[in-house]
Protein backbone atom coordinates (compact mmCIF):
# COMPACT_ATOMS: atom_id res chain seq x y z
CA UNK A 1 0.00 0.00 0.00
CA UNK A 2 1.29 3.44 -0.96
CA UNK A 3 1.59 5.75 2.00
CA UNK A 4 2.83 8.54 -0.24
CA UNK A 5 2.21 9.01 -3.93
CA UNK A 6 3.84 11.77 -5.94
CA UNK A 7 3.05 12.12 -9.64
CA UNK A 8 4.68 14.58 -12.00
CA UNK A 9 5.02 17.21 -9.33
CA UNK A 10 6.40 20.56 -10.40
CA UNK A 11 7.25 23.34 -7.99
CA UNK A 12 8.29 26.67 -9.37
CA UNK A 13 9.28 29.51 -7.05
CA UNK A 14 8.62 32.95 -8.43
CA UNK A 15 11.43 35.07 -7.13
CA UNK A 16 10.86 38.34 -8.91
CA UNK A 17 11.95 39.94 -12.13
CA UNK A 18 15.73 39.78 -11.70
CA UNK A 19 16.26 36.15 -10.77
CA UNK A 20 13.38 34.74 -12.71
CA UNK A 21 11.69 31.52 -11.74
CA UNK A 22 13.36 28.68 -9.91
CA UNK A 23 12.17 25.19 -10.67
CA UNK A 24 12.71 23.37 -7.41
CA UNK A 25 10.87 20.21 -8.49
CA UNK A 26 10.53 19.15 -12.08
CA UNK A 27 8.13 16.31 -12.95
CA UNK A 28 8.95 14.38 -9.79
CA UNK A 29 7.23 11.02 -9.40
CA UNK A 30 7.75 8.46 -6.67
CA UNK A 31 5.87 6.47 -4.08
CA UNK A 32 6.58 5.25 -0.58
CA UNK A 33 5.26 1.95 0.66
CA UNK A 34 4.13 0.93 4.10
CA UNK A 35 6.92 -0.22 6.45
CA UNK A 36 9.57 1.20 4.18
CA UNK A 37 12.50 3.45 4.94
CA UNK A 38 12.80 5.65 1.89
CA UNK A 39 15.88 7.81 1.47
CA UNK A 40 16.04 11.07 -0.42
CA UNK A 41 19.48 11.85 -1.76
CA UNK A 42 20.78 14.75 -3.72
CA UNK A 43 23.19 17.64 -3.71
CA UNK A 44 22.27 20.96 -2.12
CA UNK A 45 19.40 22.59 -3.97
CA UNK A 46 18.26 19.28 -5.48
CA UNK A 47 14.73 19.80 -4.14
CA UNK A 48 14.72 17.26 -1.30
CA UNK A 49 13.40 19.58 1.39
CA UNK A 50 10.95 21.18 -1.04
CA UNK A 51 9.56 17.73 -1.79
CA UNK A 52 9.10 17.05 1.93
CA UNK A 53 7.38 20.42 2.37
CA UNK A 54 5.07 19.69 -0.55
CA UNK A 55 4.10 16.38 1.05
CA UNK A 56 3.29 18.17 4.30
CA UNK A 57 1.35 21.01 2.70
CA UNK A 58 3.88 23.58 3.91
CA UNK A 59 4.63 24.44 0.29
CA UNK A 60 2.11 23.94 -2.50
CA UNK A 61 3.02 22.16 -5.71
CA UNK A 62 2.67 24.26 -8.86
CA UNK A 63 1.28 21.22 -10.69
CA UNK A 64 1.08 17.47 -10.35
CA UNK A 65 -0.61 15.12 -7.94
CA UNK A 66 0.36 14.36 -4.36
CA UNK A 67 -1.40 12.16 -1.85
CA UNK A 68 -0.32 11.35 1.68
CA UNK A 69 -2.33 8.61 3.40
CA UNK A 70 -4.68 8.87 0.45
CA UNK A 71 -5.42 12.55 1.04
CA UNK A 72 -4.24 15.76 -0.55
CA UNK A 73 -1.67 17.67 1.54
CA UNK A 74 -4.09 20.62 1.46
CA UNK A 75 -6.30 18.51 3.73
CA UNK A 76 -5.08 18.78 7.32
CA UNK A 77 -6.30 15.21 7.85
CA UNK A 78 -3.42 13.98 5.69
CA UNK A 79 -1.04 14.96 8.53
CA UNK A 80 -2.97 13.23 11.30
CA UNK A 81 -0.61 10.26 11.31
CA UNK A 82 2.48 12.03 10.05
CA UNK A 83 5.47 13.23 12.05
CA UNK A 84 8.05 15.71 10.79
CA UNK A 85 11.45 16.78 11.94
CA UNK A 86 12.41 19.85 9.89
CA UNK A 87 15.93 20.74 8.88
CA UNK A 88 17.39 23.77 10.70
CA UNK A 89 14.41 23.83 13.00
CA UNK A 90 13.85 26.57 15.56
CA UNK A 91 11.36 25.12 17.97
CA UNK A 92 9.63 27.68 20.24
CA UNK A 93 12.46 28.26 22.66
CA UNK A 94 10.27 29.51 25.49
CA UNK A 95 9.23 25.89 25.91
CA UNK A 96 10.94 23.09 27.75
CA UNK A 97 11.47 19.74 26.08
CA UNK A 98 8.36 18.31 27.68
CA UNK A 99 6.50 21.54 26.88
CA UNK A 100 7.32 21.04 23.19
CA UNK A 101 5.97 17.49 23.30
CA UNK A 102 2.82 18.73 25.04
CA UNK A 103 2.28 21.44 22.43
CA UNK A 104 2.94 19.03 19.55
CA UNK A 105 0.60 16.47 21.12
CA UNK A 106 -2.20 18.96 21.68
CA UNK A 107 -1.88 20.22 18.12
CA UNK A 108 -2.32 16.60 17.04
CA UNK A 109 -5.52 16.43 19.08
CA UNK A 110 -4.14 14.18 21.82
CA UNK A 111 -5.47 14.23 25.37
CA UNK A 112 -3.22 15.14 28.32
CA UNK A 113 -3.13 11.51 29.47
CA UNK A 114 -2.15 10.30 25.99
CA UNK A 115 0.57 12.92 25.75
CA UNK A 116 1.99 11.97 29.15
CA UNK A 117 2.07 8.26 28.31
CA UNK A 118 3.69 8.89 24.97
CA UNK A 119 6.21 11.40 26.36
CA UNK A 120 7.23 8.89 29.03
CA UNK A 121 8.01 6.41 26.23
CA UNK A 122 9.73 8.83 23.88
CA UNK A 123 11.96 10.84 26.20
CA UNK A 124 14.07 7.84 27.27
CA UNK A 125 14.01 6.55 23.70
CA UNK A 126 15.74 9.69 22.41
CA UNK A 127 17.87 10.05 25.54
CA UNK A 128 16.25 13.28 26.70
CA UNK A 129 14.50 12.21 29.91
CA UNK A 130 17.03 14.06 32.07
CA UNK A 131 16.62 17.28 30.10
CA UNK A 132 12.86 17.22 29.67
CA UNK A 133 12.31 20.19 31.98
CA UNK A 134 15.11 22.35 30.59
CA UNK A 135 14.29 25.21 28.24
CA UNK A 136 14.95 24.41 24.58
CA UNK A 137 17.09 27.52 24.22
CA UNK A 138 19.63 25.87 26.51
CA UNK A 139 19.86 22.71 24.39
CA UNK A 140 22.86 21.85 22.24
CA UNK A 141 22.24 21.12 18.55
CA UNK A 142 22.28 17.40 19.20
CA UNK A 143 19.80 17.69 22.08
CA UNK A 144 17.49 19.83 19.96
CA UNK A 145 17.62 17.15 17.26
CA UNK A 146 16.72 14.47 19.78
CA UNK A 147 13.77 16.37 21.20
CA UNK A 148 12.78 17.22 17.61
CA UNK A 149 12.68 13.52 16.82
CA UNK A 150 10.54 12.93 19.91
CA UNK A 151 8.01 15.61 18.87
CA UNK A 152 7.88 14.06 15.40
CA UNK A 153 6.93 10.74 16.98
CA UNK A 154 4.49 12.07 19.60
CA UNK A 155 1.34 11.13 17.65
CA UNK A 156 2.61 7.61 16.93
CA UNK A 157 2.76 8.45 13.21
CA UNK A 158 2.47 5.99 10.34
CA UNK A 159 4.83 8.13 8.29
CA UNK A 160 7.82 9.94 9.77
CA UNK A 161 9.54 12.56 7.61
CA UNK A 162 13.02 13.32 8.87
CA UNK A 163 15.10 16.06 7.31
CA UNK A 164 18.73 15.62 8.31
CA UNK A 165 17.87 13.91 11.61
CA UNK A 166 21.45 13.28 12.68
CA UNK A 167 22.67 16.80 11.96
CA UNK A 168 24.73 17.86 14.96
CA UNK A 169 24.24 14.55 16.77
CA UNK A 170 27.30 12.77 18.17
CA UNK A 171 28.31 9.34 16.77
CA UNK A 172 26.62 7.44 19.62
CA UNK A 173 23.47 9.48 19.10
CA UNK A 174 23.56 8.70 15.38
CA UNK A 175 23.57 4.98 16.11
CA UNK A 176 20.69 5.46 18.56
CA UNK A 177 18.67 7.37 15.97
CA UNK A 178 19.37 4.63 13.44
CA UNK A 179 18.05 2.09 15.93
CA UNK A 180 14.94 4.20 16.48
CA UNK A 181 14.36 4.23 12.72
CA UNK A 182 14.70 0.46 12.54
CA UNK A 183 12.24 0.10 15.39
CA UNK A 184 9.76 2.37 13.62
CA UNK A 185 10.10 0.23 10.52
CA UNK A 186 9.57 -2.97 12.51
CA UNK A 187 6.31 -1.47 13.78
CA UNK A 188 5.09 -1.35 10.18
CA UNK A 189 5.56 2.39 9.82
CA UNK A 190 7.25 4.26 7.00
CA UNK A 191 10.11 6.71 7.15
CA UNK A 192 11.06 9.35 4.61
CA UNK A 193 14.66 10.18 5.34
CA UNK A 194 16.53 13.10 3.85
CA UNK A 195 20.20 13.11 4.69
CA UNK A 196 23.48 14.29 3.25
CA UNK A 197 25.18 11.40 5.02
CA UNK A 198 25.01 8.74 2.38
CA UNK A 199 26.49 6.05 4.63
CA UNK A 200 23.65 6.73 7.05
CA UNK A 201 21.01 6.33 4.33
CA UNK A 202 22.80 3.25 3.00
CA UNK A 203 22.68 1.58 6.40
CA UNK A 204 18.96 2.10 7.06
CA UNK A 205 17.08 2.77 3.82
CA UNK A 206 15.27 0.16 1.76
CA UNK A 207 14.90 2.34 -1.30
CA UNK A 208 16.28 5.68 -2.27
CA UNK A 209 15.44 8.39 -4.76
CA UNK A 210 18.32 10.38 -6.12
CA UNK A 211 17.34 13.93 -6.96
CA UNK A 212 19.37 16.45 -8.85
CA UNK A 213 18.30 19.89 -10.02
CA UNK A 214 14.72 19.13 -9.11
CA UNK A 215 14.48 15.90 -11.08
CA UNK A 216 14.40 12.32 -9.90
CA UNK A 217 17.43 10.69 -11.46
CA UNK A 218 16.79 7.21 -10.13
CA UNK A 219 14.57 5.39 -7.66
CA UNK A 220 15.90 2.02 -6.66
CA UNK A 221 16.71 -0.27 -3.77
CA UNK A 222 19.96 0.37 -1.96
CA UNK A 223 21.04 -3.16 -2.94
CA UNK A 224 20.69 -2.41 -6.64
CA UNK A 225 22.27 0.98 -6.41
CA UNK A 226 25.32 -0.33 -4.61
CA UNK A 227 25.97 -3.41 -6.72
CA UNK A 228 28.23 -2.77 -9.66
CA UNK A 229 26.56 -4.80 -12.33
CA UNK A 230 28.71 -7.45 -13.98
CA UNK A 231 31.87 -6.62 -12.11
CA UNK A 232 33.34 -9.48 -10.11
CA UNK A 233 36.31 -10.05 -7.89
CA UNK A 234 38.06 -13.39 -8.30
CA UNK A 235 40.09 -14.49 -5.32
CA UNK A 236 42.60 -16.73 -7.08
CA UNK A 237 46.34 -17.36 -7.32
CA UNK A 238 46.99 -15.36 -10.45
CA UNK A 239 49.89 -13.27 -9.15
CA UNK A 240 50.24 -9.84 -10.67
CA UNK A 241 49.55 -10.74 -14.28
CA UNK A 242 46.70 -9.68 -16.56
CA UNK A 243 44.87 -12.60 -18.15
CA UNK A 244 44.09 -12.60 -21.85
CA UNK A 245 40.31 -12.73 -21.47
CA UNK A 246 38.49 -12.83 -24.84
CA UNK A 247 36.87 -9.45 -25.43
CA UNK A 248 33.46 -11.04 -26.11
CA UNK A 249 33.51 -12.33 -22.50
CA UNK A 250 34.87 -9.26 -20.79
CA UNK A 251 38.13 -7.78 -19.55
CA UNK A 252 40.33 -7.79 -16.51
CA UNK A 253 40.17 -4.31 -15.04
CA UNK A 254 42.57 -4.67 -12.12
CA UNK A 255 44.95 -6.89 -10.23
CA UNK A 256 43.98 -7.01 -6.59
CA UNK A 257 45.80 -8.18 -3.47
CA UNK A 258 44.11 -11.59 -3.64
CA UNK A 259 43.44 -11.96 -7.32
CA UNK A 260 41.80 -9.85 -9.96
CA UNK A 261 38.74 -7.81 -10.82
CA UNK A 262 36.98 -8.42 -14.11
CA UNK A 263 34.21 -6.67 -15.96
CA UNK A 264 32.00 -9.07 -17.91
CA UNK A 265 29.66 -8.71 -20.83
CA UNK A 266 27.14 -11.06 -19.24
CA UNK A 267 26.68 -13.06 -16.05
CA UNK A 268 27.53 -16.26 -17.92
CA UNK A 269 31.02 -14.88 -18.26
CA UNK A 270 31.70 -15.94 -14.67
CA UNK A 271 31.60 -19.61 -15.73
CA UNK A 272 33.92 -18.90 -18.64
CA UNK A 273 36.46 -17.22 -16.39
CA UNK A 274 36.28 -20.07 -13.87
CA UNK A 275 36.81 -22.58 -16.68
CA UNK A 276 39.70 -20.55 -17.97
CA UNK A 277 41.37 -20.39 -14.58
CA UNK A 278 40.87 -24.09 -13.96
CA UNK A 279 42.34 -24.98 -17.35
CA UNK A 280 45.43 -23.09 -16.28
CA UNK A 281 45.40 -24.93 -12.94
CA UNK A 282 44.95 -21.71 -10.98
CA UNK A 283 43.33 -22.22 -7.57
CA UNK A 284 40.09 -20.27 -7.10
CA UNK A 285 39.01 -19.43 -3.54
CA UNK A 286 36.06 -17.10 -4.04
CA UNK A 287 34.09 -15.17 -6.64
CA UNK A 288 32.18 -12.16 -5.37
CA UNK A 289 30.21 -9.43 -7.14
CA UNK A 290 31.83 -6.08 -6.60
CA UNK A 291 29.81 -3.70 -4.44
CA UNK A 292 30.35 -0.02 -4.29
CA UNK A 293 29.25 2.36 -1.62
CA UNK A 294 26.09 4.37 -2.06
CA UNK A 295 28.31 7.42 -2.12
CA UNK A 296 30.20 6.12 -5.17
CA UNK A 297 26.96 5.19 -6.86
CA UNK A 298 25.46 8.59 -6.06
CA UNK A 299 28.44 10.52 -7.38
CA UNK A 300 28.55 8.45 -10.59
CA UNK A 301 24.85 8.98 -11.18
CA UNK A 302 24.97 12.69 -10.55
CA UNK A 303 28.00 13.08 -12.81
CA UNK A 304 26.51 10.98 -15.60
CA UNK A 305 23.13 12.64 -15.66
CA UNK A 306 23.99 16.30 -15.64
CA UNK A 307 21.23 17.84 -17.70
CA UNK A 308 21.55 20.74 -20.06
CA UNK A 309 20.08 23.92 -18.64
CA UNK A 310 17.48 26.06 -20.20
CA UNK A 311 15.35 26.88 -17.30
CA UNK A 312 17.16 27.73 -14.11
CA UNK A 313 16.84 24.78 -11.78
CA UNK A 314 17.50 23.99 -8.15
CA UNK A 315 19.19 26.97 -6.65
CA UNK A 316 18.84 26.60 -2.93
CA UNK A 317 15.13 26.20 -2.91
CA UNK A 318 15.59 23.30 -0.53
CA UNK B 1 -7.67 25.73 20.85
CA UNK B 2 -5.19 22.95 20.06
CA UNK B 3 -2.72 24.09 22.74
CA UNK B 4 -1.92 27.39 21.05
CA UNK B 5 -3.55 29.49 23.77
CA UNK B 6 -1.43 27.84 26.44
CA UNK B 7 1.58 28.27 24.17
CA UNK B 8 0.82 32.00 23.87
CA UNK B 9 0.45 32.17 27.65
CA UNK B 10 3.80 30.42 28.16
CA UNK B 11 5.41 32.76 25.66
CA UNK B 12 4.02 35.81 27.47
CA UNK B 13 5.40 34.62 30.78
CA UNK B 14 8.74 33.78 29.21
CA UNK B 15 8.98 37.22 27.64
CA UNK B 16 8.46 38.78 31.08
CA UNK B 17 5.55 40.76 29.66
CA UNK B 18 3.35 39.36 32.39
CA UNK B 19 5.55 41.10 34.98
CA UNK B 20 5.42 44.37 33.06
CA UNK B 21 1.61 44.16 33.28
CA UNK B 22 1.91 43.45 37.02
CA UNK B 23 4.30 46.39 37.48
CA UNK B 24 2.00 48.83 35.65
CA UNK B 25 -0.99 47.58 37.66
CA UNK B 26 0.82 47.96 40.98
CA UNK B 27 1.94 51.47 40.02
CA UNK B 28 -1.62 52.40 39.10
CA UNK B 29 -2.93 50.99 42.38
CA UNK B 30 -0.38 53.09 44.28
CA UNK B 31 -1.57 56.22 42.47
CA UNK B 32 -5.18 55.32 43.28
CA UNK B 33 -4.35 54.82 46.96
CA UNK B 34 -2.39 58.08 47.14
CA UNK B 35 -5.23 60.03 45.56
CA UNK B 36 -7.92 58.28 47.63
CA UNK B 37 -7.85 60.74 50.53
CA UNK B 38 -8.22 63.75 48.18
CA UNK B 39 -11.20 62.21 46.39
CA UNK B 40 -12.85 61.24 49.67
CA UNK B 41 -12.35 64.75 51.07
CA UNK B 42 -13.91 66.23 47.93
CA UNK B 43 -16.89 63.88 48.20
CA UNK B 44 -17.38 64.37 51.95
CA UNK B 45 -17.21 68.13 51.83
CA UNK B 46 -20.42 70.02 52.47
CA UNK B 47 -21.33 71.93 49.40
CA UNK B 48 -24.42 73.33 47.73
CA UNK B 49 -26.22 70.74 45.53
CA UNK B 50 -24.99 72.18 42.21
CA UNK B 51 -21.37 72.19 43.45
CA UNK B 52 -21.77 68.68 44.88
CA UNK B 53 -23.06 67.49 41.50
CA UNK B 54 -20.06 69.06 39.81
CA UNK B 55 -17.76 67.31 42.25
CA UNK B 56 -19.59 64.02 41.64
CA UNK B 57 -19.18 64.40 37.86
CA UNK B 58 -15.52 65.21 38.38
CA UNK B 59 -14.99 62.06 40.44
CA UNK B 60 -16.88 59.99 37.85
CA UNK B 61 -14.72 61.42 35.09
CA UNK B 62 -11.61 60.74 37.17
CA UNK B 63 -12.72 57.14 37.65
CA UNK B 64 -13.62 56.54 33.98
CA UNK B 65 -10.71 58.46 32.48
CA UNK B 66 -8.24 57.00 34.97
CA UNK B 67 -9.34 53.47 34.25
CA UNK B 68 -9.43 54.21 30.52
CA UNK B 69 -5.86 55.54 30.54
CA UNK B 70 -4.66 52.57 32.57
CA UNK B 71 -6.31 50.12 30.14
CA UNK B 72 -4.86 52.04 27.16
CA UNK B 73 -1.38 51.53 28.57
CA UNK B 74 -2.04 47.81 28.92
CA UNK B 75 -3.40 47.63 25.36
CA UNK B 76 -0.29 49.45 24.11
CA UNK B 77 1.95 46.99 25.99
CA UNK B 78 -0.02 44.04 24.65
CA UNK B 79 0.25 45.28 21.05
CA UNK B 80 4.00 45.87 21.40
CA UNK B 81 4.43 42.52 23.11
CA UNK B 82 2.46 40.50 20.56
CA UNK B 83 3.40 42.16 17.28
CA UNK B 84 6.27 39.70 16.93
CA UNK B 85 4.30 36.56 17.75
CA UNK B 86 2.91 35.89 14.28
CA UNK B 87 6.21 36.66 12.47
CA UNK B 88 7.98 34.47 15.02
CA UNK B 89 5.53 31.61 14.53
CA UNK B 90 5.96 31.83 10.77
CA UNK B 91 9.73 32.25 10.76
CA UNK B 92 11.92 29.74 8.93
CA UNK B 93 12.41 26.59 10.97
CA UNK B 94 9.41 27.29 13.20
CA UNK B 95 6.64 27.54 10.60
CA UNK B 96 7.49 24.00 9.50
CA UNK B 97 6.90 22.73 13.03
CA UNK B 98 3.48 24.36 13.37
CA UNK B 99 2.34 23.64 9.83
CA UNK B 100 3.30 19.98 9.87
CA UNK B 101 0.63 19.34 12.49
CA UNK B 102 -2.89 18.29 11.50
CA UNK B 103 -4.40 21.77 11.68
CA UNK B 104 -5.55 23.70 8.64
CA UNK B 105 -3.84 27.00 7.95
CA UNK B 106 -7.05 28.84 8.76
CA UNK B 107 -7.29 26.96 12.05
CA UNK B 108 -3.66 27.60 12.89
CA UNK B 109 -3.80 31.37 12.35
CA UNK B 110 -7.20 31.80 13.95
CA UNK B 111 -6.15 29.74 16.96
CA UNK B 112 -3.04 31.85 17.37
CA UNK B 113 -4.88 35.16 16.98
CA UNK B 114 -7.74 34.14 19.25
CA UNK B 115 -5.16 32.75 21.70
CA UNK B 116 -3.34 36.10 21.71
CA UNK B 117 -6.59 37.98 22.18
CA UNK B 118 -7.79 35.65 24.92
CA UNK B 119 -4.50 35.70 26.84
CA UNK B 120 -3.74 39.41 26.59
CA UNK B 121 -7.40 40.41 26.72
CA UNK B 122 -7.90 38.24 29.78
CA UNK B 123 -4.86 39.72 31.46
CA UNK B 124 -6.00 43.26 30.63
CA UNK B 125 -9.49 42.60 31.99
CA UNK B 126 -8.14 41.01 35.18
CA UNK B 127 -5.73 43.91 35.70
CA UNK B 128 -8.57 46.34 34.97
CA UNK B 129 -10.87 44.62 37.45
CA UNK B 130 -8.19 44.61 40.15
CA UNK B 131 -7.56 48.30 39.59
CA UNK B 132 -11.29 49.04 39.50
CA UNK B 133 -11.75 47.09 42.73
CA UNK B 134 -9.11 49.18 44.46
CA UNK B 135 -10.72 52.35 43.09
CA UNK B 136 -14.14 51.30 44.35
CA UNK B 137 -12.80 50.49 47.79
CA UNK B 138 -10.64 53.59 48.00
CA UNK B 139 -13.16 56.09 46.64
CA UNK B 140 -16.22 54.35 48.00
CA UNK B 141 -17.80 54.73 44.59
CA UNK B 142 -19.03 52.25 41.97
CA UNK B 143 -20.74 52.72 38.65
CA UNK B 144 -21.63 49.58 36.70
CA UNK B 145 -21.15 51.50 33.45
CA UNK B 146 -17.41 51.67 34.11
CA UNK B 147 -17.24 48.05 32.96
CA UNK B 148 -17.74 49.35 29.39
CA UNK B 149 -14.12 50.49 29.56
CA UNK B 150 -13.08 46.84 29.80
CA UNK B 151 -15.13 46.05 26.70
CA UNK B 152 -13.36 48.95 24.99
CA UNK B 153 -9.95 47.45 25.76
CA UNK B 154 -11.03 44.09 24.31
CA UNK B 155 -12.28 45.78 21.14
CA UNK B 156 -9.06 47.79 20.88
CA UNK B 157 -6.95 44.64 21.24
CA UNK B 158 -8.94 42.89 18.51
CA UNK B 159 -8.45 45.86 16.19
CA UNK B 160 -4.72 46.29 16.79
CA UNK B 161 -4.10 42.53 16.55
CA UNK B 162 -5.86 42.50 13.19
CA UNK B 163 -3.31 45.03 11.89
CA UNK B 164 -0.18 43.47 13.39
CA UNK B 165 -1.49 40.03 12.39
CA UNK B 166 -1.96 40.92 8.73
CA UNK B 167 1.37 42.72 8.42
CA UNK B 168 3.06 39.91 10.35
CA UNK B 169 1.69 37.32 7.91
CA UNK B 170 2.60 39.34 4.81
CA UNK B 171 6.02 40.61 5.84
CA UNK B 172 7.07 38.14 8.53
CA UNK B 173 8.61 41.11 10.32
CA UNK B 174 8.02 42.41 13.83
CA UNK B 175 9.36 45.84 12.83
CA UNK B 176 6.90 46.18 9.94
CA UNK B 177 4.00 45.01 12.11
CA UNK B 178 4.77 47.57 14.83
CA UNK B 179 5.39 50.32 12.27
CA UNK B 180 2.06 49.62 10.58
CA UNK B 181 0.23 49.77 13.90
CA UNK B 182 2.04 53.01 14.74
CA UNK B 183 1.14 54.59 11.39
CA UNK B 184 -2.50 53.63 11.80
CA UNK B 185 -2.46 55.05 15.30
CA UNK B 186 -1.08 58.39 14.02
CA UNK B 187 -3.60 58.44 11.18
CA UNK B 188 -6.56 57.67 13.40
CA UNK B 189 -5.45 60.42 15.79
CA UNK B 190 -5.17 63.02 13.03
CA UNK B 191 -8.02 62.11 10.70
CA UNK B 192 -10.82 63.37 12.96
CA UNK B 193 -9.19 66.78 12.49
CA UNK B 194 -9.31 66.50 8.69
CA UNK B 195 -11.93 69.21 8.29
CA UNK B 196 -9.60 71.77 9.84
CA UNK B 197 -6.81 70.67 7.51
CA UNK B 198 -9.10 70.87 4.48
CA UNK B 199 -9.83 74.49 5.33
CA UNK B 200 -6.11 75.31 5.36
CA UNK B 201 -5.21 73.34 2.21
CA UNK B 202 -7.84 74.09 -0.37
CA UNK B 203 -7.69 70.85 -2.34
CA UNK B 204 -10.68 68.73 -3.24
CA UNK B 205 -8.48 65.70 -3.95
CA UNK B 206 -6.89 65.96 -0.51
CA UNK B 207 -10.24 66.45 1.19
CA UNK B 208 -11.71 63.40 -0.56
CA UNK B 209 -8.62 61.30 0.20
CA UNK B 210 -8.72 62.23 3.87
CA UNK B 211 -12.44 61.48 4.00
CA UNK B 212 -11.91 58.05 2.48
CA UNK B 213 -9.03 57.34 4.87
CA UNK B 214 -11.14 58.45 7.80
CA UNK B 215 -13.97 56.10 6.96
CA UNK B 216 -11.74 53.19 5.94
CA UNK B 217 -9.22 53.22 8.78
CA UNK B 218 -10.11 52.13 12.31
CA UNK B 219 -10.92 54.75 14.95
CA UNK B 220 -9.87 53.26 18.31
CA UNK B 221 -9.66 56.70 19.98
CA UNK B 222 -13.18 57.58 18.92
CA UNK B 223 -14.36 54.12 19.94
CA UNK B 224 -12.85 54.75 23.38
CA UNK B 225 -14.74 58.05 23.58
CA UNK B 226 -17.88 56.17 22.61
CA UNK B 227 -17.40 53.62 25.38
CA UNK B 228 -16.62 56.42 27.84
CA UNK B 229 -20.04 57.87 26.95
CA UNK B 230 -21.63 54.51 27.69
CA UNK B 231 -19.68 54.34 30.96
CA UNK B 232 -21.15 57.69 31.96
CA UNK B 233 -24.61 56.36 31.04
CA UNK B 234 -24.87 58.98 28.30
CA UNK B 235 -26.53 58.41 24.99
CA UNK B 236 -24.27 57.69 22.04
CA UNK B 237 -25.11 59.91 19.11
CA UNK B 238 -23.12 58.14 16.41
CA UNK B 239 -22.16 54.46 16.34
CA UNK B 240 -20.26 54.78 13.07
CA UNK B 241 -16.79 54.78 14.69
CA UNK B 242 -17.54 51.44 16.35
CA UNK B 243 -19.02 49.56 13.42
CA UNK B 244 -16.56 50.92 10.87
CA UNK B 245 -13.70 49.94 13.18
CA UNK B 246 -15.08 46.45 13.68
CA UNK B 247 -15.62 46.12 9.92
CA UNK B 248 -12.01 47.17 9.34
CA UNK B 249 -10.78 44.53 11.80
CA UNK B 250 -12.91 41.86 10.14
CA UNK B 251 -11.48 42.73 6.71
CA UNK B 252 -7.95 42.64 8.15
CA UNK B 253 -8.51 39.19 9.66
CA UNK B 254 -10.02 37.90 6.41
CA UNK B 255 -7.04 39.30 4.48
CA UNK B 256 -4.60 37.66 6.94
CA UNK B 257 -6.24 34.30 6.37
CA UNK B 258 -6.31 34.82 2.61
CA UNK B 259 -2.59 35.61 2.46
CA UNK B 260 -1.64 32.87 4.91
CA UNK B 261 -3.52 30.21 2.97
CA UNK B 262 -1.68 31.13 -0.22
CA UNK B 263 1.84 31.52 1.08
CA UNK B 264 4.65 28.98 0.76
CA UNK B 265 6.97 28.36 3.69
Interface residues (C-beta under 8 A of the other chain):
Chain A: X13 X53 X56 X57 X58 X59 X60 X76 X77 X78 X79 X80 X82 X83 X84 X86 X88 X89 X90 X91 X92 X94 X95 X99 X102 X103 X104 X105 X106 X107 X108 X109 X151 X161
Chain B: X2 X3 X4 X6 X7 X10 X11 X13 X14 X15 X91 X92 X93 X94 X95 X96 X97 X98 X99 X100 X101 X102 X103 X104 X107 X264 X265
